[in-house]
Amino acid sequence: MGNIGFDINKEFLPSFDKFDSPSNQRLMFLKFFNQEVSSDMRFTKEELAICKEESLFDIFAKKIIKNISFDNYVYSSIKNIDIEKTNKINSFLSKTNKNKKLKRNSFSFLNSLEESNVNLAVKLIDILEDCNYSMFLDGEKIFKNFVSHKVLRSDNSREVYVHKDSIDVISNENNFKTKIFTFWKLLDMSNLKIDEHIKKAVDCINTSEFKQVYLVYPKNAKFNKHVQVKTEEIKVGEYQIKLIPYSLRSTLR
């Protein structure tokens, strides 16, 4: 499925499972964004609630504008002026002022009493400016992070190690080791086309101590049950390769 995201005019979000409406797709994207950034940059429940009415760009723009809002601020001459930040914010406002819902007056530090909020606004503007007022998340990365966070929280009795391209789950108590590979791909059980993924599992079993390998994909209508894979390419005796559908519906809560 590749990267997911938006620009100032359009959204590029996958449709599957419960994510067939723009509001649910936006909510999934914002929950993924929240998992990738520091706590101060995350969207609150109140900010997430406007997914039904607003585009992703407008949701980001409103968060930025909220953090530079000065409608009730008192003029203060005791202020350090940051010309670069001021110009950056005003450049962003000139973009959003074309939308009547986002229209605001120009920004000045002389009217701002909370520079920390201004710094947050600038960080969000930087993210959008990096890609010409658009933003995209790496689908493979965010899906792996989503799965790894869930696995890490699921059972304290197991050891979990997150690597660049895999997740290791080790239980000394039950004497098992599982290697998890995640793939941001919508499977269709009638037409799998995952030979490279199977080969990765086979190579892992043949060359490592992991004899149980899970290949994990987003759950969807055409792939919603565990599937065991058998192959003659495995050299060892006992092994297990499973295709695992992983639900993303928790992002809707």
Summary of the structure (lengths in Angstrom):
residues: 253
radius of gyration: 22.9
end to end distance: 23.2
largest distance: 77.3
contacts: 670
relative contact order: 0.13
helix: 42%
strand: 18%
